[in-house]
Amino acid sequence: MLQTLSTLLGCLVLLITLLPYLKLRHYLIRSLDFPLLQIATIATLLAVLQLAFSPETWWQWCGVGASLTAALIQWARIYPWTPLARAQVIRTHHHEGSGEQDKEQQFTLLVSNVLTPNREADKLIAHVKQHQPDMLLTLESDEWWGDQLDAAISEAMPEAVRIPLDNLYGMHLYSRLPLEETEVKWLIQDDIPSIHTWVKLDSGDRIRFHALHPRPPAPSESEESLWRDAELLLVGKEIADTSYPTMVAGDLNDVAWSRTTKLFCRISGMLDLRRGRGMYSTFHAKYPPLRWPLDHVFVSTHFSLVSMGRLGEIGSDHFPMLVTLSYTPSHADENEPESADAEEKEDARETIQEAEDRHGEAPV
């Protein structure tokens, strides 16, 4: 009985592994992109269990093959986001960071989805005071959160972009560094804001910064991933049309290894700080077995990494992320961006066009 059950489960896990390769946007399909590590672990354990039963029939061996195939596919997808793989963004060179000019080219960003109903602002404020980031980006922050942050950090971070909303898509950007030519845009849907600005470093160099929090494919939000995908790809296309040093940050409601996020990186030429370093899973903070990386910082080739880490919980369902970067355009050729082929560019164009054609349509 157990052998039959494990065989059926092996076939099911293989099906779950293959479904995300379909170009379908329904949330039931796209949600299978998220628990990659969990599925890989289950598939591996199933294969070990099936082999322990000493399979004899062709059907039992099919179950073993299904489990092993699923495990290999999932671990292969995970591999680039482990320390075993080559890092996509180089670390700051050892001789850098010691001179005054080098220090002026470094900056620290703290990204945190605070969870609107969460009222433990003191925990996030404690992180800010401890780590003293140059920039703080909060997602899901409403007017109450804005009031708490204004009172606590506005003196240290006088530059601010405030978009307090009660629909789970509010955001606030605080900065010690000057923000220039700042725009708040509603790219794909009228209730989903994004921030686009220039940040002037202490060195005088300017970098382009995009803060995003697209709508996720989920039963309570949207039955399909079109709106999320289109927003990411629209920003990616805009970045591709420039050569500016650029950074994209926020809760993207997508994992680093999904088809959409990888397409965004290929279209834009942006780099994933996690690749070659680890998952740094930021969600779900309260359920350790169900964690994956939803909060991201992507950079162009102009940057190198000084440090990156996940901070302690703040009462939200997300952990904050802290990233320190160095603006090092002279080492741009040492980073390894990927590029999109003609088919991928057309795919991105069609996704954006479909979202624009359906503008105003209810997302659920």
N, C-alpha and C positions, 0 to 999 in steps of 0.2 A: 504493500500500500504506500509506504513512504517513498519507495523507489519510483512508483508511478507518479506520485505527487511531485517529486523533485524533477522528474522529466518534464512534466507539464509546466512547472514553474520556469524551467530552463528555456523552454520555447517561448513562454510569455515574456521573459526578460529580454530575449533576443528581439521579439517584436517591439517592445518598448524602446530598445536601443536603436532600431532601424526607423521607427516612425518619424523622429525629428528630421531625418534627411529628406522627407517630403516637403515640397514648397507650399505647405498649408499654413494658414495664419490662425487657425482656431486655437483658443487658449489651451484646450486639452492636449493638443499636439505640441505647442510651443512650451508648455510647462514641463514637458519631459526633458528640455534642455538643461533645466536647473540642477536636479539631484544627480549629477554625473558621478561623483565620488560614491554616493550611496548605492547607485545601480551597479557600479563596477565592483563594489565590495560584495553585494548580494550575489552577483553573477559568479564571482570567484568562489565564494563559499558554497554555492550550489554545485559548481563543477567538482569541488573537493568531496562534497557529500555524495554525489552520484558515483564518483570513482570508488569511494569507500564501499558502495553497495555491490561492487564487482559486476558491472553491466554485462549482459550476455546477449540480449536480443538486439536487432538492428534499431528498434524503437528506443531502447535505452541508450544506445550509443548516439543516436540522433539528439537525445536530451543532453548528453555530455558535450557533444559538438556545439549545440546551441548555446549552452552556458559558457563554454570556452570562447566561442566567437564573440558573444556579447561582452565578456570580460576584456578580451583583447582590444575590441573596438573602443570601449570606454576608457581603458587605461591609456590607449594611444592618444585619445582626445585630451586626456588629463595631462599627459607627459609635458607639453610645453609650459605648463604652469606649475612645474616642480623645480627644485634647485638642481635637478639632474640635467635640465635643458640649458641651452645657451641663453643668456639674458638678452633681451631685445634693446634695452636701454643701458648704456655703460654706466658704471659708477664714476663719480668724480675722481680724477686722477690724484694720486697721493700727494703730488707736489702742489696741487691746487688747494684752495681754501685757506691758505696761510697768509697770503698777502691781503692788503686792504681792498684792492680792486676785486679780488676773488670773492671776498666776503660781501661786497656790494652787489655781486651778481647772484648771490644766493637768496632764496626766500622760502618760507614755510607756509604751507596751506593745511588747514584743518577742515575736513568735510564731515558733516554730521546730519543724518536724517533724525530729527528729534522726536518724531511721532507726536502729532498735534495734541492728543489728550494728555500726553505726558507732562507732568508739572514738576519734574525734578531738574529744573534749570541749574541749580547749584552745582550739580555734578559736571555738566558741560562747562560751566563758568570756571570751575576748579581746573579742568583740563586746559582751558585757555590761559589761565594765570600761571599754571605750571610750565607749559610749553611755549608760551608767548609767540604764537604764530603771527606771521605778517598778514595773513588773510584767513577769515573764517567764513565758510559757506554753510548755511543751514537750510535743510529741506523740511517741508511740512510745518514750517514755523508760522504761527498765526500772530495776531496782534499782541496777545499775552506774552508770547515768546519774544517778540520784538521789544516789548517794554522791559522785560528782564535783562535782555542783552544790552539794550541802550544804557540802562542804569549801571551795568557792571563793566562794560568794555568800551563805551563810546569815546572815553578820554584817550585810551591807548590806540583805538582804531577809529579815528574820526571820519574816515571815508565810509559811506554806507549806501547800499541800495536796498530799500525795504519794499517787499511785496507781501504784506500780511494777508493771508487768505484762510478761510475756514473750510475749504474743500480738499484739504490734504496736499495742495500744490503750492502753498505759500513758500517763499524763500527769502532769505536775507543774506546779503554779502557785506561783511565788514572788512576794512583794510587799513593797515598802517601806511601802506604805500598809496600814492596818488592813483585814482581811477579817472580815466579820461575818455571822452566821447562815449559815455555809457548809454546803452539802449536796453529797454525791456521789450521783448518781442513775444508775440503769441503766434508761434510759427505754424502750427498745424491745427490746433483747436483753440477756441476763444477763451477757455478756462484754464489753459496750461501755459504759464509764463516761462520765460527763459531770460537770462541775463547775458549781455554781450558787451564787453568793455575792453579798454586798453589799461594795462597795469604798468606804471613807471617804476622800474627798479631803482635802488639807491645808486646804481652805476649810471643811471640816465637812460639805459636801454628800455624799450617798450615791448611788452609781450601781449598778445591777444588772448583773452580769456572768455570762454563760453561756459556758463553754468546751466545744466539741464536737469529736468526731472520729468521725463515723458510718462504718459499713461501706460500702465502695465496691462498685458493680456491676463485678465482674471475675471471670475464670475461677477464680482461686485463693481468692476471697472469697465471692461470691454471684452466682448466675446472673441475678438481677434487682435492680433499684434500690429495691424496696419499703422495705427496712429503712433505707436512707439517707434516702429521701424522707420517710418517716413521722417519723423523728427530727427532721429539720429543721422539718417542718410542725407537729409537736407543740409544739416550742419557740416557733415563730412564733405559734401559737394562744394559748399562755400569755402571750406578750408583748402580743398584741392585746387581752387582757382587762385590761390594766393601763395606767397612764399614767406609769410610772416612766421616768426616764432609763436607758437600757439599751444594753449593748454585747454583741455575740456575736462570738466569735473562735475560730479553730481551722482545722484541715485538714478541710474539709467534703467532700472527695472529689467535688467538683462544680465546674463552671465558673460564672462570674458570669452568663453569658447563657443558661444552660439553663432549661428550662421550670420545673423544680423550684425552683431558686434564685430565679428571678423570682417564682414563686408564694409562696415563703417571704417575700420582701420585701413583696409586696402584702398578704399575710395579716397580717403583723406590723407593717407600716408602717415597717420598718427601711430604712436608706439604705446604699447601696454607695459606699464611699470612692473606688473606682476609676472610677466613671462620670464621664466628662468629663475624665479625667486620664490614662488609659493602662491597659494590661493588667497591668503589674507581674507577669509570669508567674513563678511560684515553683517549678514542676515541668516538666520534669525538669532538674536542675542539671547533669547530665553530658552531655546531648544537646541542644545549642542548637536544632536544627531541630524538635525535638519538645517544645515548651514551651507551657504554658497556666497560668492562675491557679487553683490549688487551695486556697491558704491565704488566709483572708479575715478582715476585720474589718468588721462591720456595726454601725451606730449608729442610735439614735433621733434625732429632730429636735432634741434638746436640745444637740447638740454641733456644734462647727465644727472644721475641720481646721487644725492648725498645720503639720505636715509628714508625709510618708509616703515610704518608700523600701524597696528590696530590698537586703539586705546581701550580702556576699560568701559564697562557699561554705564549708561547715563539714564536708565529708566525707559529707554526706547527699545523698539524691536531691532534696531540697527546699532552696531558699534561705530564710533567715529574712526576716521582714518586720518593719519598725520603724515604728510609728505614734505620733505625738504629737497629742493631742486637747485641746480646751478645752471645758469645760462652760459653755455659753452659752445657757441657756434663753430669755433675752430675745430671741434672734435665731432662735428655732425656726421662725417663720413664713417665714423666708428660705430654708429648705431645702425640697426638693420630693419628698415621699414619694408613692408610688403606692398605690392602694387596690384591694382585691379586689372583684369583683362577686359576685352570689349564686351563680353557677355555679362560680366558682373556690373559694368558701368550701365549697360542697358537695363539690367534688372533694377538697379538703384533708381534710374530715371523713371521707369514704369511705376515703381512703388510710390515715389514722390508724386507723380502725376495722378495716380489713383486717389491718394489722400486729398490732393487739391481739388479733384473733381467731386469728391464726396464731402467737401468742407461744409460744415453745418449739420451734417448727419449725426444723429445720436450715436454715441460710441458703444452702446450695449444693445 
